[in-house]
């Protein structure tokens, strides 16, 4: 059986320490999680915040990275 992911030397999945992990962006006003994107941990170690359209609020609002 083949694995769909590779293991590091320690035996942990590589995706756990990936340089470009998938993150979820949630609206600051209504807290709905609207967007999924990737970010580079080396260039952006802090939480990401972007102005994007929220369909629930029907306006452009700030979206922050959630855990």
C-alpha angles and dihedrals in degrees: 000000000000123000118230090215134045127236127230124228090272091054097249121128113265092229090068091065097030118151090220108039124178113255133188122227117212128193113253094217104044099017093228115150104232109158139044119197142148128250136189110245093204095054097036110031092158126072114286121239124185137168107242138156116271112204092201094053090034092220142082108276137163115275119199131198113261128202 
